[in-house]
Amino acid sequence: MDETTMNVCAICGEERSASDIWFLIAENRGEDKLQVLQWTDRLAAHNGIQPACSPAHVQELVVHWMTTGSLDYPFARTSFRAGPARRYGRKRAAKREADISAAQQIGELAVHRESMERVLVESPQSLKAILDALLEGLRHATAGAEKGTQSKDVAFCALAPEV
């Protein structure tokens, strides 16, 4: 695989091989939603779609999104890689959301941004249940993919309680 067609994890920079079970993360900024999708090469090539090599790295991207309101992960560079990670040789273009309508969705997370900001300040540990549900859903999806079965969609609801 040459450098222009390499897919790398947004967190660790690991390269994806064809047999790996990876995830794609897409955000809908207008609705404050984040979707976790099964891997497809077509979607991985789009700007704004973040690849993750493991449930733990999906969780790290989700935490980043919950705390910053953006899926752009500026710290996703490892010490052994210089420069930005290359993903299908794509250039940073104007932000527009990829069409994910045909993608197999594993889960979706929606937040009320103002409440999320308040919860992050006053009671960040209350988000543990959301993150635990996310990890469990991803592990279930990974186990299903390894067995060759289709996983059911898992809805992750992150409506922060009124504080």
VOPAGU-2260 file (C-alpha; in pm, 1 decimal, decimal comma):
REM VOPAGU-2260
SITE   aa  ch    i         X         Y         Z
SITE  MET   A    0       0,0       0,0       0,0
SITE  ASP   A    1     155,6     334,2     -92,7
SITE  GLU   A    2     148,8     645,9     125,8
SITE  THR   A    3    -138,1     811,1     -61,2
SITE  THR   A    4    -376,4     525,1      13,0
SITE  MET   A    5    -277,9     461,7     373,0
SITE  ASN   A    6    -541,9     470,6     644,6
SITE  VAL   A    7    -417,1     552,6     991,6
SITE  CYS   A    8    -586,7     569,0    1329,2
SITE  ALA   A    9    -662,6     928,4    1431,2
SITE  ILE   A   10    -527,1     856,4    1779,8
SITE  CYS   A   11    -218,0     636,1    1749,2
SITE  GLY   A   12    -123,2     657,7    1381,4
SITE  GLU   A   13    -138,3     280,2    1333,9
SITE  GLU   A   14    -186,9     176,4     972,0
SITE  ARG   A   15    -494,9     -26,0     882,2
SITE  SER   A   16    -465,8    -357,4     701,3
SITE  ALA   A   17    -757,0    -501,4     504,5
SITE  SER   A   18    -834,1    -763,7     769,7
SITE  ASP   A   19    -848,6    -520,8    1064,3
SITE  ILE   A   20   -1179,0    -436,6    1233,2
SITE  TRP   A   21   -1182,5     -58,0    1259,8
SITE  PHE   A   22   -1444,0     209,0    1315,4
SITE  LEU   A   23   -1529,6     539,2    1152,9
SITE  ILE   A   24   -1657,8     836,9    1349,2
SITE  ALA   A   25   -1865,9    1108,4    1183,1
SITE  GLU   A   26   -2007,9    1422,0    1338,7
SITE  ASN   A   27   -2311,7    1627,8    1257,2
SITE  ARG   A   28   -2221,4    1965,7    1401,3
SITE  GLY   A   29   -2560,0    2119,9    1333,7
SITE  GLU   A   30   -2739,0    1861,0    1546,8
SITE  ASP   A   31   -2456,3    1794,0    1797,6
SITE  LYS   A   32   -2455,0    1426,2    1702,1
SITE  LEU   A   33   -2174,6    1180,2    1663,9
SITE  GLN   A   34   -2211,2     851,6    1476,9
SITE  VAL   A   35   -1993,9     544,0    1504,7
SITE  LEU   A   36   -1993,3     348,3    1179,8
SITE  GLN   A   37   -1858,9      21,0    1047,5
SITE  TRP   A   38   -1552,2      66,4     832,4
SITE  THR   A   39   -1586,7     128,9     459,3
SITE  ASP   A   40   -1300,7     246,2     239,8
SITE  ARG   A   41   -1535,2     485,9      60,1
SITE  LEU   A   42   -1629,4     672,0     378,1
SITE  ALA   A   43   -1277,2     661,9     519,8
SITE  ALA   A   44   -1165,1     879,4     228,8
SITE  HIS   A   45   -1389,9    1171,9     328,8
SITE  ASN   A   46   -1280,2    1479,7     520,0
SITE  GLY   A   47   -1437,0    1495,8     862,4
SITE  ILE   A   48   -1454,7    1117,7     903,3
SITE  GLN   A   49   -1212,0     996,7    1168,4
SITE  PRO   A   50   -1078,0     638,9    1166,3
SITE  ALA   A   51   -1016,7     457,3    1495,1
SITE  CYS   A   52    -838,9     125,0    1535,8
SITE  SER   A   53   -1006,2      13,1    1859,3
SITE  PRO   A   54   -1299,3      75,2    2092,2
SITE  ALA   A   55   -1061,9     257,2    2329,5
SITE  HIS   A   56    -958,9     497,5    2053,8
SITE  VAL   A   57   -1322,9     554,3    1957,9
SITE  GLN   A   58   -1384,3     640,3    2321,9
SITE  GLU   A   59   -1092,2     883,5    2319,7
SITE  LEU   A   60   -1232,6    1059,4    2013,3
SITE  VAL   A   61   -1578,3    1070,5    2175,0
SITE  VAL   A   62   -1438,1    1225,3    2493,3
SITE  HIS   A   63   -1255,0    1481,5    2281,4
SITE  TRP   A   64   -1577,7    1559,9    2092,5
SITE  MET   A   65   -1781,8    1585,8    2412,5
SITE  THR   A   66   -1534,0    1826,5    2571,0
SITE  THR   A   67   -1448,9    2041,2    2268,2
SITE  GLY   A   68   -1755,8    2017,5    2045,1
SITE  SER   A   69   -1539,0    1912,3    1752,1
SITE  LEU   A   70   -1419,3    1581,5    1613,8
SITE  ASP   A   71   -1097,8    1743,2    1490,0
SITE  TYR   A   72    -834,4    1575,9    1700,9
SITE  PRO   A   73    -526,1    1798,0    1698,9
SITE  PHE   A   74    -328,1    1578,4    1935,7
SITE  ALA   A   75    -352,9    1267,9    1719,9
SITE  ARG   A   76      11,1    1262,4    1632,7
SITE  THR   A   77     249,4    1007,4    1771,5
SITE  SER   A   78     608,0    1089,3    1854,6
SITE  PHE   A   79     744,0     858,3    1585,0
SITE  ARG   A   80     551,6    1029,1    1303,7
SITE  ALA   A   81     640,8    1372,0    1182,5
SITE  GLY   A   82     374,5    1589,1    1029,0
SITE  PRO   A   83       4,8    1523,7     988,6
SITE  ALA   A   84    -132,6    1174,1     946,3
SITE  ARG   A   85    -205,9    1085,9     585,6
SITE  ARG   A   86    -546,8     945,9     501,3
SITE  TYR   A   87    -602,8     868,0     135,5
SITE  GLY   A   88    -394,4    1170,9      45,1
SITE  ARG   A   89    -688,0    1398,2     122,8
SITE  LYS   A   90    -639,1    1766,8     165,5
SITE  ARG   A   91    -809,2    1975,7     427,3
SITE  ALA   A   92   -1090,9    2126,3     229,5
SITE  ALA   A   93   -1392,2    2327,1     327,6
SITE  LYS   A   94   -1593,7    2144,8     591,3
SITE  ARG   A   95   -1892,0    1959,4     452,8
SITE  GLU   A   96   -2046,7    1652,4     594,6
SITE  ALA   A   97   -2000,2    1321,9     417,2
SITE  ASP   A   98   -2305,5    1130,4     299,7
SITE  ILE   A   99   -2326,3     845,9     549,2
SITE  SER   A  100   -2681,2     738,8     465,1
SITE  ALA   A  101   -2566,9     402,2     324,9
SITE  ALA   A  102   -2323,6     331,3     608,8
SITE  GLN   A  103   -2382,3      62,6     871,3
SITE  GLN   A  104   -2429,5     258,7    1191,8
SITE  ILE   A  105   -2306,7      98,9    1513,6
SITE  GLY   A  106   -2413,9     376,7    1746,3
SITE  GLU   A  107   -2506,8     740,2    1777,8
SITE  LEU   A  108   -2441,7     993,7    2049,9
SITE  ALA   A  109   -2638,9    1317,7    2077,1
SITE  VAL   A  110   -2576,0    1590,8    2331,4
SITE  HIS   A  111   -2727,2    1915,9    2445,4
SITE  ARG   A  112   -2411,2    2124,6    2423,9
SITE  GLU   A  113   -2493,5    2380,8    2696,4
SITE  SER   A  114   -2588,1    2108,5    2944,7
SITE  MET   A  115   -2278,3    1911,0    2848,9
SITE  GLU   A  116   -2055,3    2207,6    2927,5
SITE  ARG   A  117   -2218,6    2245,5    3268,3
SITE  VAL   A  118   -2189,8    1873,1    3346,1
SITE  LEU   A  119   -1823,6    1868,8    3244,1
SITE  VAL   A  120   -1755,6    2145,0    3497,1
SITE  GLU   A  121   -1981,8    2032,5    3781,2
SITE  SER   A  122   -1995,7    1653,0    3755,9
SITE  PRO   A  123   -1769,8    1502,0    3487,7
SITE  GLN   A  124   -1783,8    1157,5    3652,2
SITE  SER   A  125   -2153,9    1139,5    3559,4
SITE  LEU   A  126   -2050,7    1082,8    3197,3
SITE  LYS   A  127   -1890,2     749,9    3288,7
SITE  ALA   A  128   -2216,5     561,3    3227,4
SITE  ILE   A  129   -2234,4     701,6    2874,1
SITE  LEU   A  130   -1875,0     607,5    2799,9
SITE  ASP   A  131   -1922,8     260,8    2952,1
SITE  ALA   A  132   -2226,4     202,0    2727,3
SITE  LEU   A  133   -2025,3     319,3    2427,6
SITE  LEU   A  134   -1740,1      79,4    2502,2
SITE  GLU   A  135   -1979,2    -210,7    2558,1
SITE  GLY   A  136   -2153,3    -142,7    2227,0
SITE  LEU   A  137   -1822,1    -124,1    2041,9
SITE  ARG   A  138   -1696,9    -444,8    2199,5
SITE  HIS   A  139   -2022,7    -612,9    2100,0
SITE  ALA   A  140   -1984,4    -484,7    1742,5
SITE  THR   A  141   -1622,4    -602,0    1730,6
SITE  ALA   A  142   -1713,8    -946,9    1862,4
SITE  GLY   A  143   -1996,2    -972,9    1606,9
SITE  ALA   A  144   -1766,6    -871,0    1323,0
SITE  GLU   A  145   -1506,9   -1127,5    1427,2
SITE  LYS   A  146   -1776,5   -1397,3    1424,8
SITE  GLY   A  147   -1909,6   -1272,3    1091,1
SITE  THR   A  148   -2249,8   -1166,8    1224,0
SITE  GLN   A  149   -2417,1    -832,4    1178,4
SITE  SER   A  150   -2445,7    -624,5    1491,2
SITE  LYS   A  151   -2759,6    -437,7    1582,9
SITE  ASP   A  152   -2744,4     -60,5    1608,4
SITE  VAL   A  153   -2670,1      62,7    1956,9
SITE  ALA   A  154   -2804,2     402,5    2055,3
SITE  PHE   A  155   -2592,3     597,8    2299,4
SITE  CYS   A  156   -2795,8     871,4    2458,2
SITE  ALA   A  157   -2603,2    1156,0    2615,0
SITE  LEU   A  158   -2857,0    1405,8    2728,6
SITE  ALA   A  159   -2691,5    1564,4    3026,4
SITE  PRO   A  160   -2909,4    1593,1    3335,6
SITE  GLU   A  161   -3020,7    1936,4    3440,6
SITE  VAL   A  162   -2787,7    2057,9    3709,7
